[in-house]
Amino acid sequence: MKKVLDNFLSQKHYQELIEYLQGTEWNYNSLIVYDQEDDPNQYQFVKGVWRDGLIYDRFIVDLFSYYLLPSAWVKIKANFSPKRHKLIENELHVDSNYGDMTGIFYINTNDGYTRFRDGSRIESIANRMVIFPRETLHSGTTSTTDHRFVINFNWFGVHESN
């Protein structure tokens, strides 16, 4: 079951996140879904936040720990997909083989979306979080109206609003 939470962060925390991300260094990633075929149109920029018990970005970990209340993090990764001339839908996938929940936080509003195996879509709206069981197949897209920024979360525990 999917849960869509608009205005997920307080306005103060959302603005702090936006200001913080303006100084972020992004790393080129030639794949979006790791088992896909090599395609020069399928790339994004990423920022590791949490992986394998290592914290790469304390600000984001602390901020979202307050709101998501995980028992333990599995992985947190920020994705930046540059604006494209054509909207491209990526392959269905799961982000991790471990954990209970997946969350996608939409940093900005654009015409991209997250598509689920059941055909439903969640539009990319600034300060929106969608939460769903980890094993749920989903897919992101590019955007033609703006760059697309999201943060993906995988964790143990269930979500209870803070």
Disulfide bonds with the S-S distance in Angstrom:
none
